Amino acid sequence: MTEQHPATSVAVLGTGIMGSGMARNLARSGLEVRAWNRTRSKAEPLGEDGVRVTDTPAEAVDGADAVLTILYDGAAALETMRQAAPALRPGTAWAQATTAGLDALESLAAFAREQDLVLIDSPVLGTKQPAESGQLLVLAAGPHPVRPVVWPVFDAIGSRTVWVGDTAESAAATRLKLVLNSWVLNITHATAEAAALAKGLGVDWQGFLDAVEGGPLDNGYMRVKSAQVLRGDLEPSFATKTAEKDARLIVQAGERAGVRLDLAAAGAERFRRAIAAGHGDEDMVASYFASFDGEAP
């Protein structure tokens, strides 16, 4: 594969919580952006930022230098790319940012080989606000010759790109993302449980914050997420139903590696209970509600 020129056009497949902000930043960076979303009405506002919204994945990818997938899971990414297949050009760079897990990545890599696409395993670390401000951390694994193609894409959506492997098939970026997500989800649950216990015991949460302030147990992320609970502000930066999916991918990855992940498994169950209580579309700190059998106080 010869060295390629930087992309000037990109197709964004999936414009949910993350994809919408990414598409806007791509357009603002000067790239020609076409976007598709399963529910078109959710993508329509992107038109105000110069994004051309399409009816089908094939329309979005037609003629694009790079394709960015940021969908719910690996199955959705594969289904969408199959719909796009008639318009995909051989050699197109495919930045696959969906948190897909190890099993699904193998299927995506097989599809890329079938279609003669150059796959970059490129999950991102960050939630709604970093996606909107172009401050995501891009974790990437892919061959050196294609990297110049996607650098304008990654530069527009992220503050930093960390290359961790030379082939997407190594799943180096996906594996790192699963480890990072395991940490983020566990901190979220720890925050939610501590806040729930404080509520149950009649402890003022501010007293807890004062006790840990400035010490090794203090944590900025914990403060942000606990503040959401206390305010009752559960607008999702990362939805509970997506967090449950990721938690189960983490457990599955551990099983493949012979590693038992008790916290991740328990966390997935907490998310499941929160979803069953009607909090699936709220922020994942809705894990808080899994601590109560009835209505949370």
Secondary structure, DSSP 8 states (H G I E B T S, - for coil): -------SEEEEE--SHHHHHHHHHHHHTT-EEEEE-SSHHHHGGGGGGT-EE-SSHHHHHTT-SEEEE--SSHHHHHHHHHHHGGG--TT-EEEE-S--HHHHHHHHHHHHHHHT-EEEE--EE--HHHHHHT-EEEEEE--GGGHHHHHHHHHHHEEEEEEEES-GGG-HHHHHHHHHHHHHHHHHHHHHHHHHHHHHHT--HHHHHHHHTTSTT--HHHHHHHHHHHHT----SSBHHHHHHHHHHHHHHHHHHT---HHHHHHHHHHHHHIIIIITTSBGGGGGGGG-SSS--
